Amino acid sequence: AFIALAEVALLLFAIIPTPYNAIALVLNGLPLGMIWGLVVRYLEGRRTSEVLLVGLSCSYIVASGIVKDIGKGLIDSGVATQFTMPVVTGAMFLLPFFLFTWLLNQLPEPDASDEANRIKRVPMDATQRRLFVRQFLPGLVLIMFVYLFLSAFREIRDMYGINLLQELGLGETAAVFSKTDMPIAIPVFLSLLLLNSIKGHVIGMIATFAIMVSGTLVLGISTLLFDMGHISPIAWMILIGVGGYLTYVPYGTVIFDRLLASTRFTGTAVFAIYIADSLGYTGSVALQLYKALGQSETTWLDFFRGMAYLLSVLGTVLLSLAAVYFVRKIKSAQTALQSDPE
């Protein structure tokens, strides 16, 4: 409901040819966040959650490039128009979607060892949700503010990737999206996979934020190298993807799961993920409207470069502050548990 209301309010300021465009955009954002949260609910609260969630995240990194190439191929071959292409592409994957949804539902529930290590996950009621927000509010504000810009940055790279590639002179390159997206999954997967080997929750949280901050640094450094002519356009697009996803993926996977496990807060990571997604989609629409109405003369490439520098500085500072806050909260919770195990 929050996503829908926020996007409708923002879209009132846009010049839209028909009301159907606004309705479609709002409805598009709702299932995206809902489906991700539902899938995460199956995987959180396990000793192997990091591996499962990182694998899931890397699958959509790879899928992003493959599906865009399929869509581009459908348009180039005349099978679909730019308006019918999403429907045709989605229909191609409908049967596999139902099959793997059924398989997902066959997963066993977390066992006693999982619950001892990661605490039993139960849905939050309204009181618990308010308590969660109050208990972690300063840290949540810091990381959610970064996520608002980060999600918008990722959406621009995905949705306007063809514009960026054309401005870089790569628009006619065969399977260009796969070439710029598929290499991203390997470093992201290996970096986040290391988190599963870290048993201590304090060290685990520090390592999570270290990976996220390294991502924001990659955004700024790679863009600077590109502007100076030291790396090629394709190398820059790959590095931008690596930096963005190193920072982005932990939001939908390990950071909230580790927070609940370390503080022994009764609830699910899905609630925090839904908060992040609602802000992320709102930020995405807001940034696109800002570009269309306030920066219409600026090319997508220049706009994207400016965003990379902004996110690099903003993300590095705010995520570092958030790391200090959450580590202190974990240590405080662990001290309370040791003094009063009940």
N, C-alpha and C positions, 0 to 999 in steps of 0.2 A: 504493500500500500504506500509506503514511504517513497519507494522508487517511482511508482506511477505518479503520485502527486508532485514530486519534485520535477520530474521530466515534463509533465503537463505545464507546470508553472513556468519553466524555462522556455518551453516551446511557444508560449503565448507571445513571446517577444520576437519570435522568428517569423519571417515571411514565408508561408507555406502555401503551395498552389492549391491543395485540397486538404480537408480535415483527415482524410484517410492516411496521409503520410504521418501525421502526429500519432494517430491511434496505433499504426503499425510499429512505430519506433518505441512507444511505451510498452506494447505487448511483447516486443522483441527482448527488452531488457529483463522482464519478469522471469521467464522460464530459464534464461541463462544462469542467473544466480540461484534459482530454486533447484535446478538439476545438480549443480555443483555441490550444494549443501547436502542434498540427499545422498549423493555418492560418498561424500566425505563421512557421513554418518555411519556408513558400513565399515570404514577403514580406521577411524580414530579409536583411541583407547587401547591400542595393542602394542606389544613390545616391538613389533615390526612396522609400526605405523609410518615411521619416516620412510622406509623402503617403499611401502605401498603407495603412500601419498606422493612421494617424489616421482615414482614411476608413472603414476596417473598424470601428474603435471607435465612430465616430459612427453607423454603421449599427445597432449594437446599442442605442445610446441611443434612437434613434428607434423601433426595433423593440420595445423594452421597453414603451413606451406603447401602441403600436398593438396588440400581441398581448394586453396586459391588457384593452384595450377589447373586443377580439374575444372573449376568455374571459368577460368580464362580460356581453357581449351574448348569448352562448350560454346562460348561466345564467338571465339575465333573461327570455329568450324560451322557456325550458323545453326547449331542444334538448339540454342536458346538465346534469348535476348538478355540484356542486362537486367530486365525486370523479372523474367521467368527463370533465370539461371539459379537463384537460391532455392526455388522450389524443386527444380529438376535435380540439382545436386543433392539436396536433402533426401529426395525420394530414392536416390541410388543407395543410400546407407540406411534406409528404414528397416529392412529385414535384419541386417546385422545388429542394429540397435536393439530390437526386441530380443534377439538371441542372447546378447551379452547382458542385457538387463535381467533376463531370467537367470543366467549364470551368476550374476552378482548377488542375487537373492538367495543363492545356495551357500553363501559363505557362512561358516559357523560363528556364533557369538564369541566375543572375547572370553577366554577361560580365566580360572582363578589366578593364575600367574600374571596374566595381563592386568587384571583388576588390582592386584597387589602392587604392581609396578607403575601403572598409569591411572589408577583409581577408576571405579565403576562409573560409566557415563550414563546419566539419566537426563531426560528433557527438563529444561528449566521452566518453572512457572513464572508468573509476572513478578513475584517478590524476588525470586532468585535472579532474574534478569536485571532488576533494578540494583540488587546488591552487587552483582558482578560489575556493572558500570561504575557504581560508587567506589568500589574497592580498588579498581584499576584505572580510574578516570584520567589522571595526568598522563600515564603511559599510553592509554588508548588515544587520547587527543593527539599526542605526538606522532604515533605511527599511522593513525587514520588520516591525518593531514598530508603526510607523505603519500599515502596510498591514493588519495584523491587525485593528485597530480600524476602519480605513477600509472594508475589505471588509464587515465586519459591519454598519457604518452603511449602506452601500449596499444590502445585502441586506434590512435592515429597511425602508428606504424602498420597495424593490420589493415585498417579500412582504407587508408590512403597510400598503401604501399606501392600501388601501381603509379600514382602521381609522383612519389618520391623517386622510384626507379626510372621513370621517364625523364625527370629532371636531371638525374644522374647519368643519363644516356644508356640505361640498361633495360629499357622497356620492351625491346624486341628479343632479348636473350631467352633462349629456350629453357623451360622449367626454372625460371629465375627465382621464383618464390621458394622452391625446394632447395635451391643452391644457397639461398641466404638464410633459410630457417632450419633446415635439418642439422647443420653443424652445431647449432646452438644447444641442442639437447644433451650432447655428450659432456661438455664441461659443467653444465648445470646439474646433470644427474650425478656425476662423480663428486662434485663439491657437496651437494646436499646429502648424498649417500653416506658421507663420513659422519654425519650427525647421528646415524643409527648406532655407530660404534661407541658413542659417548654416553656413558651411563649416568654420570653425575649431572643433575639438572642445572646447577649453576654454570658449570663449564659448557653444558649443552646450549643454554640460552646465550652465553657469551659467543660461542661459535656460530650460532644462528645469526646474531646481529653482525658478527664479523663478516660473514658471507654476504649479508644484505648491504653492508657499507662498501664492501669491495665492489659490488655491482654498481652502486652510485658513482664510485670513483672511475670505474671503467667507462661509464657514460661520458663523463667530462674529458677524461684523458684521450679516449678514442676519437671524440669529436675534435679536440684540439689537434691531434695528429693528422686527421683528415683535412682540416682547414689549412694546415701547414704543408699539405701535399706529401706526407710521409707514408700514407696508406691508401690503397685503392678504394673506390666506392663500394665494391662488394665486401671487402674486408671491413670497412666501416659499418655497413649494414649488419654484418655478422656480429661484430663486437658490440654494437648498440643493442642487438638482440640478447647477447650473452649478459651484458650488464643489466638490462631491464629485467630479464627473467630471474637472474640471481637475486634481485631485490623483490620481485613480484611473487615468485612461487612460494616462499615461506609464509606469506599471508594466508594463502588458501590451504596450507598444509601444516607445517611443523610448529610454527611459532605459538599458536593458540593451544595446540595439543600439548606442547611442552609446558606452557604456562599452567594449564589445569592440573597436569600431572605433578608439577613441582610444588604448587601451592595447596594441592589436595582440595581444590574448590569443586563442589559437586555441580555438575552440569555437562554441557557438551561444547565442543569447539565450534560447532555449526552456528550457534548464535552469534559469536564474534565474527565469523566469516560472513554472515548475512549483513551485519552492520557495515563491514568493510565493502562488500559488494554494492550496497545501496549508495554509499558515498562515492564509490568508484564510478558507477554508471552515471550518477548525477554530475560528477566532475567531467566525465567524458562529453556529455551533451553540452554542458556549460562551456567547455573549451572550444568545441566545434562552433557554437554560436558566437563566441568571442572572435574566433578566426573569421567567420563569415561576415559579421557585422562590424567588427572593429579593426580587423587586419586583412581586409579583403584584397588589398594590393600586394600583400606579402605572399611570396611563393610558399608552397607547402614545405619545401626543402629548408628555406631560411627559418620558417616558423618552427620546424622540427629541431633544427640545430639549436635555436634559442632555448627551446624546452629542455634539450639535453643538458645544456650548461646550467639552467636553473635547477633542474632536478638533481644534478650532481652535487651542487653546493647545499641546497635545501635538504636533500635526503641524507647526506653525510652528517650534517650538524644535528638534525632532529633525531635520526636513528641512533646516533651515538648517545644523545641525552636519554632516549628511551631505553637503551641497553643498561645504562646506569640505574635507572628507575626500576626496571623489572628485576634486575639482579638483586637489588636491595629488598624488593618485595619477596623474592624467593627465599633469601637468607632469613628474613624476618619470619616467614611462614615456617621454615624448617626449624628455627629456634623455638617457635611456639609449639610445634609438634613434639619436639624433644622434651620440653618441660611439661607438656600435658598431652600424652599420647592419645587420650580419649577425645 
